[in-house]
Each structure stands twice: as C-alpha cells, then as structure tokens.
Amino acid sequence: MKYDVIIVGAGPGGIFSAYELKKRAPKLRVAIFEAGHPLDKRRCPIDGDKIKSCINCKVCSVMSGFGGAGAFSDGKYNITNNFGGTLYEHIGKAKALELMKYVDDINVQYGGAGTKLYSTTGSKFKKLCIQNKLNLLDASVRHLGTDINFIVLQNLYNELSDKVDFFFDTPVKTVSVKEDGYLISCDMGEFECKNCIISVGRSGSKWMESACRDMGIATKSNRVDIGVRVELPAVVFSHLTDELYESKIVYRTEKFEDNVRTFCMNPNGIVVNENTNGIVTVNGHSYEDSAMKTENTNFALLVAKHFSEPFKDSNGYGESIARLSNMLGGGVIIQRFGDLIRGRRSNTKRIEEGLVMPTLSATPGDLSLVLPKRILDGIIEMIYALDRIAPGTANDDTLLYGVEVKFYNMEVELDENLETKYKGLYIIGDGSGITHSLSHASASGVFVARRLTPDAE
Ligand SMILES: Cc1cc2nc3c(=O)[nH]c(=O)nc-3n(C[C@H](O)[C@H](O)[C@H](O)COP(=O)(O)OP(=O)(O)OC[C@H]3O[C@@H](n4cnc5c(N)ncnc54)[C@H](O)[C@@H]3O)c2cc1C
C-alpha cells in the first residue's frame, strides 16, 4: 500500500496533522502508525488497591496510544510563545500564536465548549509578583480538564476513523529514505509513502535519536528540568488560580542566580506517578468535573539545568537523580516542607498529623538525599518567595513530592518548514525537541499539514 502521507505517532502532533490534512485535501491517502493502544483500550493498571505503583507495562498507557502523552493530562492548552516550546523560532511568533488559537477553536468545537479560557492580560497579579521579585509570564490557557480532554480526543478519533488508516499497537521500527519517498517498516511489514511526518513525542525520544543517527540528521541536547511537586491547601493559591487557573511564575534565586519556575499548576487536583522508560517520577492533573475535585492544589517547582561540553547526556543526568529517589523510596518520595527545613525525613505519622492530606500515596523520606544542593536551595528560596504572594506556601505541612523531572528530547535540525534535510520528511511535536506542550505540538501538526497541502483553500 502506498500512502501520500504516513504519520508516526498519534499524539496531539500526529492527530492535528491528520485532521488538517484530511480537512484540506480529503482525497489524500493518510495512515497513522501508533505504538500504543486505541483510546478506549488505554488503561493504566494502577488502581491504588491491588496495584499501587507502576509495574512497567510493555507499552505505557499513560504515555502512549491515541492522544499520546496528553490523553490523561489536565488538558491545559497554553496559548503563548513564552513557554511550551520554541516553535516560533522556526515559524515566527505570529504564525505560532495563530495556529495555537486555531487548535483551540477545534478543541472547543469537538467537545471543549463551555470550558474556560483564562488569561493574564490586565491581571493585578503581574504587579504583585514584580513587587516580590517574581515574574508572571503572559499567557492564555484553555483548561479542558482530564475528563473533557478525553471527550475531545474521542470526538477527534470518530472524525478521523473512517478517513485515515489507523495502525495501533504498531511501533514503527525504521524509516528509510527512498528515491521517491519513504519506507516505513514495522512488525506488519513495509509501507511506502511520499511524505512522512514523525511525531513520536517524549516516549519515542530514544527511537527518534537512533532514527536521526541512522539517517544522518543532526541533533543537539543540553537541558533537563529537575525539581519537586508542591501540594498545599487549594485556598492558599485560590486568589491566583480562580483568576488565572495556571500561573507561570519565574523567580531568580539570590544565592546562585538560577531561575526556578512554577510548572503545571492543578487547582483542586491530584498528584500522580509518571513512568518514563521505567523510572517513576511525579506529575499532576485535575478534573473539570466538580465531583472529582480535591481540597488541594499542586504545581511543580523546576530548575533548568543546562550542560556544556563535554557532557551531552542531560536526560541521563535527570534519570540518575530520579533513579536515586526510586532507590530510596521505591518510587516517589514525599516530605513535609517543615521536615525538609529541619533536616529530617518525614514519616507517616507526621504526614498524617499534617494539615494537607496527600493525594498520592508516596514513601515518606528526605528529598535532601536526592536533589543536588544547588537545586534544593533554589526550590526552598522560591517557596519563601511564593509565600509572599500566597501566604501559607511555606507552611510546615506543605507537601513536596520528588522528584519531578522534565525531560527534553534532543533538538532535531529542521528548517523553517519543520522539514529535515530530506524533502518530505518532517519531524514535529515533542519528538522534534522544539515543542514541549499540547498546544505547541498540535500547532506544529497543523503547520506541516498546511505545508503539504499548499493548493487547498
Ligand atoms: C501526565 C502528563 C500531563 C501533561 N499535562 C499537560 C498539560 O496540561 N498541558 C500541556 O501543554 N502539556 C501537558 N503534558 C505534555 C503533553 O502531553 C505533550 O507535550 C504532548 O502530548 C506532546 O504531543 P506529541 O504529539 O508531540 O507527543 P506525544 O503526545 O508524546 O505522542 C507521541 C505518540 O507517538 C507514539 N510513538 C512513539 N514512538 C513510536 C514509534 N516508534 N512508532 C509508532 N508510534 C510511536 C507514542 O506511543 C505516542 O502515543 C503532559 C504530559 C504528561 C505525561
């Protein structure tokens, strides 16, 4: 079978490529190969009862399958060039914003109507933050919530299922360059296409690296973000979250002049485990449905670690730190802020007696045995800085989960069309290293689909 376009990976990047291709050129023959399951078969076995922690499934249903890593996420679509990736460096700021807004319109049309679009525009918190040496980054954010995000994905799948050939549970092994296109090989055999869009996300990072090596496509990598997830009573942050939902705040530490930032804020949400290549780290999300809301808000505090020559394996560094927490805690470690400051590990009794009821079952421990001093000092400084705009952040009972690691894919050399040195071979989404978010990954998919259909209206 010869396709006009084969898409590798059915995350937001792949889905929005397919959606836009079929919308603009319905006659195109398009196939999507996806390593994970269809949406309705994606189920993480952790039930908190019989299976309490990650059992390292062959294909992780949290990270893989229709909807990609974002399927069970909080569905926060940030419309901004200030974070979430550097797509704008390739396609320009105006185009990137236009495409993110277009993606937002589609999400609203396919089930997201009624969800709220928050914005920092004109917010009084900008001034409050600056007065306290904190920088609130400008953004609009559509919060779909885990439940509505799932419905949007279901609707997009229904839209595409009879227009696109889907191959689930079919990891692509190799992509080879042919004279007139590409040969995609997987367990089911070999498939030809004229154009190929690779959108393998974070879970496909190792595969992407070797594919680039095999095809001689240049890559670079030098960053990993390391930190903790903070959980506290929702009322502490409610003045910010009610107005902005998610606030991206950056603080420059006095001691080392490092930037510490808030990331992935989940008002009334839950803290969850995340498994990346067998290493358990922490993440969070929240539901739109009020029945699923908790009394707590959680967010990450991350410090970006950039490396220079000769060290290249920034993700390996992050993995080693995460492994250390897994070694000490058998998974994620939880510690009260008061215990951390007093230099003692947390124990079950102190956590149970605290004001904040943890939403994730994790092992009480000591994060100072895991995180490098410079990173830990930065996080502690930031907690005190946040306490000035949200009093209560630095309370003894505030919970810290560790570690949270934000891995970055190595950045692939692409031109302004997101095309590799091979004509017709595009790399988009988080797998390209230039996006790190739902909105940027989706926008990159739309962008390439439009490049491939220049004659459509
Ligand atoms: C728990 C969690 C919560 C998150 N919350 C948010 C949020 O609220 N807002 C936000 O902006 N971002 C969030 N993110 C990040 C967001 O999900 C990603 O940025 C986004 O999904 C990237 O889209 P993508 O299409 O590039 O890649 P992915 O979504 O990772 O999809 C890639 C797909 O490719 C498949 N694949 C990989 N290798 C192969 C192969 N060899 N052959 C075939 N298929 C392959 C994978 O199985 C996967 O399904 C969250 C991530 C997680 C894990």
The ligand as an SDF file (V2000), in Angstrom:
LIG
                    3D

 53 58  0  0  0  0  0  0  0  0999 V2000
    0.7800   13.2970   32.8490 C   0  0  0  0  0  0  0  0  0  0  0  0
    1.0620   14.3760   31.8270 C   0  0  0  0  0  0  0  0  0  0  0  0
    0.3650   15.5790   31.9070 C   0  0  0  0  0  0  0  0  0  0  0  0
    0.5830   16.5900   30.9680 C   0  0  0  0  0  0  0  0  0  0  0  0
   -0.1530   17.7340   31.0490 N   0  0  0  0  0  0  0  0  0  0  0  0
   -0.0010   18.6830   30.1070 C   0  0  0  0  0  0  0  0  0  0  0  0
   -0.8160   19.8450   30.1140 C   0  0  0  0  0  0  0  0  0  0  0  0
   -1.7370   20.0070   30.9020 O   0  0  0  0  0  0  0  0  0  0  0  0
   -0.5730   20.8060   29.1650 N   0  0  0  0  0  0  0  0  0  0  0  0
    0.4160   20.6680   28.2260 C   0  0  0  0  0  0  0  0  0  0  0  0
    0.5830   21.5650   27.3950 O   0  0  0  0  0  0  0  0  0  0  0  0
    1.1820   19.5560   28.1810 N   0  0  0  0  0  0  0  0  0  0  0  0
    0.9930   18.5680   29.0930 C   0  0  0  0  0  0  0  0  0  0  0  0
    1.7660   17.4370   29.0370 N   0  0  0  0  0  0  0  0  0  0  0  0
    2.7340   17.3060   27.9240 C   0  0  0  0  0  0  0  0  0  0  0  0
    1.9680   16.9380   26.6490 C   0  0  0  0  0  0  0  0  0  0  0  0
    1.2100   15.7920   26.8780 O   0  0  0  0  0  0  0  0  0  0  0  0
    2.9300   16.7530   25.4900 C   0  0  0  0  0  0  0  0  0  0  0  0
    3.6630   17.9470   25.3250 O   0  0  0  0  0  0  0  0  0  0  0  0
    2.2080   16.4200   24.1990 C   0  0  0  0  0  0  0  0  0  0  0  0
    1.4170   15.2750   24.3460 O   0  0  0  0  0  0  0  0  0  0  0  0
    3.1840   16.2390   23.0470 C   0  0  0  0  0  0  0  0  0  0  0  0
    2.4840   15.8030   21.9080 O   0  0  0  0  0  0  0  0  0  0  0  0
    3.2140   14.9230   20.7800 P   0  0  0  0  0  0  0  0  0  0  0  0
    2.1880   14.5770   19.7710 O   0  0  0  0  0  0  0  0  0  0  0  0
    4.4120   15.6490   20.3200 O   0  0  0  0  0  0  0  0  0  0  0  0
    3.7610   13.6270   21.5030 O   0  0  0  0  0  0  0  0  0  0  0  0
    3.0350   12.5290   22.3930 P   0  0  0  0  0  0  0  0  0  0  0  0
    1.7840   13.0580   22.9610 O   0  0  0  0  0  0  0  0  0  0  0  0
    4.0570   12.0050   23.3130 O   0  0  0  0  0  0  0  0  0  0  0  0
    2.6230   11.4010   21.3340 O   0  0  0  0  0  0  0  0  0  0  0  0
    3.5860   10.6360   20.6580 C   0  0  0  0  0  0  0  0  0  0  0  0
    2.9670    9.2950   20.2960 C   0  0  0  0  0  0  0  0  0  0  0  0
    3.9080    8.6080   19.4450 O   0  0  0  0  0  0  0  0  0  0  0  0
    3.8840    7.2390   19.7900 C   0  0  0  0  0  0  0  0  0  0  0  0
    5.1640    6.6350   19.3660 N   0  0  0  0  0  0  0  0  0  0  0  0
    6.3760    6.8000   19.9510 C   0  0  0  0  0  0  0  0  0  0  0  0
    7.3230    6.0940   19.2520 N   0  0  0  0  0  0  0  0  0  0  0  0
    6.6590    5.4780   18.2480 C   0  0  0  0  0  0  0  0  0  0  0  0
    7.0730    4.5880   17.1940 C   0  0  0  0  0  0  0  0  0  0  0  0
    8.3650    4.2100   17.0360 N   0  0  0  0  0  0  0  0  0  0  0  0
    6.1210    4.1200   16.3420 N   0  0  0  0  0  0  0  0  0  0  0  0
    4.8130    4.4820   16.4740 C   0  0  0  0  0  0  0  0  0  0  0  0
    4.3850    5.3040   17.4500 N   0  0  0  0  0  0  0  0  0  0  0  0
    5.2980    5.8060   18.3150 C   0  0  0  0  0  0  0  0  0  0  0  0
    3.6630    7.2050   21.2760 C   0  0  0  0  0  0  0  0  0  0  0  0
    3.1130    5.9610   21.6610 O   0  0  0  0  0  0  0  0  0  0  0  0
    2.7160    8.3870   21.4910 C   0  0  0  0  0  0  0  0  0  0  0  0
    1.3740    7.9810   21.5210 O   0  0  0  0  0  0  0  0  0  0  0  0
    1.5510   16.4040   29.9510 C   0  0  0  0  0  0  0  0  0  0  0  0
    2.2740   15.1930   29.8670 C   0  0  0  0  0  0  0  0  0  0  0  0
    2.0190   14.1820   30.7900 C   0  0  0  0  0  0  0  0  0  0  0  0
    2.7780   12.8850   30.6760 C   0  0  0  0  0  0  0  0  0  0  0  0
  1  2  1  0
  2  3  1  0
  2 52  2  0
  3  4  2  0
  4  5  1  0
  4 50  1  0
  5  6  2  0
  6  7  1  0
  6 13  1  0
  7  8  2  0
  7  9  1  0
  9 10  1  0
 10 11  2  0
 10 12  1  0
 12 13  2  0
 13 14  1  0
 14 15  1  0
 14 50  1  0
 15 16  1  0
 16 17  1  0
 16 18  1  0
 18 19  1  0
 18 20  1  0
 20 21  1  0
 20 22  1  0
 22 23  1  0
 23 24  1  0
 24 25  2  0
 24 26  1  0
 24 27  1  0
 27 28  1  0
 28 29  2  0
 28 30  1  0
 28 31  1  0
 31 32  1  0
 32 33  1  0
 33 34  1  0
 33 48  1  0
 34 35  1  0
 35 36  1  0
 35 46  1  0
 36 37  1  0
 36 45  1  0
 37 38  2  0
 38 39  1  0
 39 40  1  0
 39 45  2  0
 40 41  1  0
 40 42  2  0
 42 43  1  0
 43 44  2  0
 44 45  1  0
 46 47  1  0
 46 48  1  0
 48 49  1  0
 50 51  2  0
 51 52  1  0
 52 53  1  0
M  END
$$$$
